[in-house]
């Protein structure tokens, strides 16, 4: 057996028996053999390209504060986290113009807040607006009524702070990440306080206005009689009754298959013709087909591309609030198809809000 001599390189292979050491000494003429292999104490034996990863060296020039997208808290698009519910934390340099707010309230499915690092076109995070992630509103899971009261107070506190760039508006706007569609109600109450009545643009596979005694009472005075559903394709409990009640709630509707008839531009124009500004946009992720949002129980929906194209077509509208709801990670794919779609919807919300600043009631009162 040939044993390669590496004495000149600063170390030797450890010999496991005296026989090997004897053969090495006899055949190769090595006169001095170490009793056992030892870790070297210096780095001189390595060439420039062979230094071990993480080897001992000075760390004065090693920066661990920046440069990684995986450190710290997970926020939407890696934007700064601000505890918006704390007066001390949310004042000073932590003021914001647009807040991402988690609403982990769900009586149906397991939802979570989403995030994305995928940017398109102009970077909305490098605009006039200071965008922060406020994290989730702390909600109890033991009492739904109390949880909704907590969410309502969360919206009240976050929207009640002074915005960072008050030349655009003194009132910050909120993008809510649900949660089920119940979370839209506290958001509408908050929006009504600062901007008055709004038209709701509601993307969904279902009308969600089935119970007139509940929804009509809750939304009285909050929304205009110029709201609209888009992407509807779900079954109705009563075709005539549900539609009549929906009209009493102030809604018109576009079905999912209207996209085949009118195209994206036709859907956009009908939405814009229907609504009166300002507007609130609510996206139930099941407006998408199950191929794009697994877990959606209604086949025949829109693609992610079609939904994003329609949202882009709403540029110029005064969007004072928005939400995306019903994201169910339990039914998502390993590639997180639904989560990525929801994250892109939020990015579209950001672009709409930044493109068109909106003066609140407080701005108008002071002017």
Residue pairs with C-beta under 8 A, 6 or more apart in sequence:
1 23
3 13
3 20
3 23
3 24
3 28
4 13
5 12
5 24
5 28
5 30
6 12
6 13
7 30
9 45
10 40
10 44
10 45
11 37
11 38
11 40
11 45
12 33
12 34
12 37
13 37
14 36
14 37
15 21
15 24
15 33
21 33
24 30
24 33
25 31
25 33
43 51
43 55
43 56
43 57
46 52
69 78
69 117
72 81
73 81
73 135
74 115
75 81
75 100
75 115
75 133
75 135
76 100
76 113
76 114
76 115
76 116
76 133
76 177
76 343
76 346
77 115
77 116
77 117
77 119
77 125
77 343
77 347
78 115
78 117
79 100
79 125
79 131
79 132
79 133
80 94
80 132
80 133
81 132
81 133
81 134
81 135
82 89
82 90
82 94
82 96
82 99
82 132
82 133
82 134
83 89
83 90
83 134
83 135
84 90
84 96
84 99
84 101
84 132
84 134
84 135
84 157
84 158
84 161
85 134
85 137
85 138
85 154
85 157
85 158
90 96
90 161
91 161
94 132
95 130
95 161
95 162
95 163
95 164
96 130
96 131
96 132
96 161
96 163
96 164
96 172
97 128
97 129
97 130
97 131
97 163
97 164
97 165
97 168
97 169
97 172
97 173
98 129
98 130
98 131
98 132
98 172
98 173
98 174
98 175
98 350
98 353
98 354
99 131
99 132
99 133
99 134
99 158
99 159
99 172
99 173
99 174
99 175
100 131
100 132
100 133
100 134
100 174
100 175
100 177
100 346
101 134
101 136
101 137
101 154
101 155
101 158
101 174
101 175
101 176
101 177
102 113
102 134
102 135
102 136
102 137
102 176
102 177
102 179
103 136
103 137
103 139
103 151
103 154
103 176
103 177
103 178
103 179
103 183
103 186
103 323
104 111
104 112
104 113
104 136
104 137
104 139
104 178
104 179
105 139
105 144
105 147
105 148
105 151
105 178
105 179
105 180
105 182
105 183
106 178
106 179
106 180
107 144
107 180
107 182
108 180
108 326
109 180
109 295
109 326
109 328
109 330
109 331
110 328
110 329
110 330
111 178
111 179
111 180
111 325
111 326
111 327
111 328
111 329
112 327
112 329
112 339
113 136
113 177
114 177
114 324
114 327
114 339
114 340
114 342
114 343
114 346
115 343
116 340
116 343
116 344
116 346
116 347
118 340
118 343
118 344
118 347
119 125
119 347
120 347
121 351
124 131
124 347
124 350
124 351
124 354
125 131
125 350
127 354
128 165
128 168
128 354
128 357
129 164
129 165
129 168
129 353
129 354
130 164
130 165
131 350
134 158
137 150
137 151
137 154
137 155
138 150
138 154
139 147
139 150
139 151
140 146
140 147
140 150
141 147
148 182
148 185
148 186
151 183
151 186
152 186
152 189
152 190
154 186
155 174
155 176
155 186
155 187
155 189
155 190
156 190
156 193
158 172
158 174
159 171
159 172
159 173
159 174
159 190
159 191
159 193
159 194
161 172
162 170
163 169
163 170
163 171
163 172
164 172
168 357
169 357
169 358
169 359
169 360
169 363
170 360
170 362
170 363
170 366
171 194
171 195
171 360
171 362
171 363
173 319
173 320
173 321
173 353
173 358
174 187
174 190
174 321
175 321
175 322
175 323
175 346
175 349
175 350
175 353
176 183
176 184
176 187
176 321
176 322
176 323
176 324
176 325
177 323
177 324
177 325
177 327
177 342
177 346
178 184
178 323
178 324
178 325
178 326
178 327
179 323
179 325
180 325
180 326
181 204
181 208
181 282
181 284
181 325
181 326
183 323
183 325
184 282
184 323
184 325
185 218
185 219
187 280
187 321
187 323
188 198
188 200
188 219
188 222
188 223
188 280
188 321
189 222
190 321
191 198
191 222
191 280
191 320
191 321
192 198
192 221
192 222
194 320
194 360
194 361
194 362
195 278
195 320
195 321
195 358
195 360
195 361
196 278
196 361
197 221
197 222
197 223
197 224
198 222
198 223
198 224
198 278
198 279
198 280
198 320
198 321
199 223
199 224
199 226
199 227
199 228
199 274
199 275
199 276
199 277
199 278
199 279
199 280
200 223
200 227
200 228
200 251
200 279
200 280
200 281
200 282
201 227
201 228
201 230
201 271
201 275
201 279
201 280
201 281
201 282
201 314
202 208
202 227
202 228
202 229
202 230
202 251
202 282
202 284
203 229
203 230
203 231
203 281
203 282
203 283
203 284
203 287
203 307
203 310
204 229
204 230
204 231
204 232
204 282
204 283
204 284
204 286
204 287
205 231
205 232
205 233
205 234
205 256
205 284
205 286
205 287
205 296
205 298
205 301
206 232
206 234
206 284
206 286
206 298
207 229
207 232
207 234
207 236
207 242
207 246
207 251
207 253
208 215
208 284
209 215
209 242
209 245
209 246
209 249
209 251
210 237
210 242
210 245
212 245
212 248
212 249
215 249
216 245
216 248
216 249
219 249
219 250
223 249
223 250
223 280
224 250
224 275
224 276
225 250
226 250
226 274
226 275
226 276
227 249
227 250
227 251
227 252
227 274
227 275
228 251
228 252
228 253
228 254
228 270
228 271
228 274
228 275
229 246
229 251
229 252
229 253
229 254
230 253
230 254
230 267
230 271
230 287
230 310
231 254
231 255
231 256
231 287
231 301
231 302
231 307
232 253
232 254
232 255
232 256
233 255
233 256
233 257
233 298
233 300
233 301
234 298
236 242
236 243
246 253
252 274
254 267
254 270
254 271
256 287
256 300
256 301
256 302
257 300
258 266
258 267
259 267
259 302
259 306
262 270
264 306
264 309
264 310
264 313
265 313
267 310
267 313
268 310
268 313
268 314
271 310
271 313
271 314
272 313
272 314
272 317
275 317
277 317
277 318
278 317
278 318
278 319
278 320
278 358
279 314
279 317
279 318
279 319
279 320
280 319
280 320
280 321
280 322
281 311
281 314
281 319
281 321
281 322
281 323
281 349
281 352
282 322
282 323
282 325
283 307
283 322
283 323
283 324
283 325
283 342
283 345
284 325
284 326
285 293
285 296
285 324
285 325
285 326
285 327
285 338
285 341
285 342
285 345
286 293
286 295
286 296
286 297
286 298
286 301
286 326
287 301
287 302
287 307
288 296
288 301
288 302
288 303
288 304
288 307
288 338
288 341
289 296
289 299
289 300
289 301
289 302
289 303
290 296
290 297
290 298
290 299
290 301
291 303
292 301
292 302
292 303
292 304
292 337
292 338
292 341
293 301
293 337
293 338
293 341
294 331
294 332
294 333
294 337
294 338
295 328
295 330
295 331
295 332
295 338
302 310
304 341
304 344
307 341
307 345
308 344
308 345
308 348
311 345
311 348
311 349
311 352
312 348
312 351
314 352
315 351
315 352
315 355
315 356
316 355
316 356
317 352
317 356
318 356
318 358
319 349
319 352
319 353
319 356
319 358
320 358
320 360
322 349
322 352
322 353
324 342
324 345
324 346
324 349
327 338
327 339
327 342
328 338
329 336
329 338
329 339
331 338
332 338
332 339
359 367
